[in-house]
């Protein structure tokens, strides 16, 4: 990761970028005309649920943690917007916050913004020890995940306009995951077998944070994921701790992946699998690689993608993404390359990527579809990786 101090607070307290302003407020903007209206509506609904509705953490803390996320991921307009919205200044420098909870929260956000695949149950235990409740823990994961989505969406929309957004320097402090190794023990915290490689096989997922029991769910919690899953899903019960955000996320997921027009479904699922490879989320990759194969009948190409071993640095950030498209041909190679570049911690996606996609036969609506599918998995992967772990399903009982 590049180092450097976070930009001076006074220097970044400016009006939002016009594109970001349009996306968050609904003001018409040319680049938004090709975005599905439901995607725009649910993106705004998620932002409102996080920052305008009552939450179990103060708004100034939420904006501060979002500004930290934007700094690590290099998104200048988001960084500036959250500071202008009143971000807690204790979170904006490299000095350790005096408040123990703020210090614990910022360490956790540093980890999730940069190295979500290095999360462990010990990180959740540290938050619990600092006095944070399960609702607060899920809220923070949702915040970092949403900002990761929003940043990539706006980067892609700017590229579609032929421009690049202003960047911001990464914090100068060491990321919380620096030097860790990804968990490779044979069993999960719950004692299940741990998957040892990327696969298209069906996997399970086990939470590190307690989920409400089915009979404990409120009506709002059930409604937040009713269009995605039943109350039997421990994952959706867990993220229903943030019902407003989860409802917007559920509807956004459907708007991106269930539409019948635009980019072929196989290619949207391919984008999800690529993002999951970059972020090293074995569980999400298994689901969406399997769907990509089902829609495309190109199982060998999907297996080639899953088999790529990406080189990673001390923060578990890929240092070279070119092996991902190298094993693909034609249009798929272009799509894989674009999704990988947009998925990088500090996205390297720009107008030249849009030009290559157009040369490969994509129209602007399809470019946006690929971008929204990819960006959504910056959100999905960070939830799955920070709140629990993939597991091999239990063998069937006799």
C-alpha positions, 0 to 999 in steps of 0.5 A: 500500500502507498503511504503518506499522511491523510490530507489536511482536514481543512483542505478536504472539507469541500463540496462533494464531487458533482458526480457523487453529489448527483448519485447521493441526492438524486440530482440528474447527471449525464453519467447516471442516465444509463444506471438502472433507476432501482440501483440508484434508488437503493444506493441512495437508500443505503446511504440514508439508512447509514447516515441519516437514520438513527444508528447505535453509533454517532453520525460523526463517528460513522462519517469519520470511519467512512473517511478512513475507508475512503483514504485507504481506498484512495477516493478523494470525493468520498473522503472530502464528503464525509469530512464535510459531513462532520467526521470525528477529527480524532479518526482523521489523523494517524495519532491513536484516538484517546477514546478506547472504543474509537481506537478499536473501531479505527483499527478494525476499519483499517483492516476491513478497508485494506485486508478483509480476508485477514479478518479473524474471530480475534478481531471480533473479540477485540471489538467486544472487549472494547464494549461494542455490541453485536449491532454496532459491530455489524453496522461497522462492517456494513459501513466499510462494505457500503463505502467500498461499493460506492467508491467503485461505482463512482470510479466507474461512472467517472470513467464512463464520462472519460474522467478520473476522480481525484485521489487521496493519500493513504494514511501513514500508519501501518494497516491492522493486517500488515504481516498476518497470514490468511487462516489456514488451519484445517478447521473453523472456529466452530470445528467444521472442515475449512475449504483449502482452495477456491471451488465451485462446490457448495460451501457453508458459512459460519458466523463469528458474531451472534445472529438473532434467533428466528423467533427473536427477529423483529418485523423490520428485520424479517422484511429487510431480507425477505426478498433474498432469503428465509429466516433459516439463513444465519447470515441474513439474520445476522446482517438484519441487525442493521435492517435499514441498510440490509433492506436497501442492500437486498433490493440493490442485489436483486436490481443488479443480478436479477434483471433480464436485460443489459449485460448477460447474467453469466457475465454479471456472475463472472464479475462477482467471481472476479471480485471475490478472487481479488478480495480472497473470499472463497465463499462468495467465489464458490456461489458466483463461479457456480452461477457463472458456469450455470448461465454460460456453460463455460465451466472450464474457463471459470475453473481456470479463473478460480485456479489463479494464484495471485501474488500478494503483499504484506497487507494481502493486497494483490501485487499483480492482477494480470494472471486473472485475464491471462487465462481467458479469451476474447470478451471474457478476458476484457471483462475479467481484466476490468472487474479485477482492476475495479476490485483493487483496494485502490481501483486502477479502473479508468477511461481506457478500461471503458474504451477496451470494453466498448471495443469488445462489443459492450454498450454503455449500459453493459459497462455499467452493469459490469461495474455495479456487479463488481462494486457490489462484491466489494460490499458482499465480500467484506461482510462475509469475510469480517463477520464469519468464515467459509466452511465445508458442509457437514456430511449428510447423516445416515 
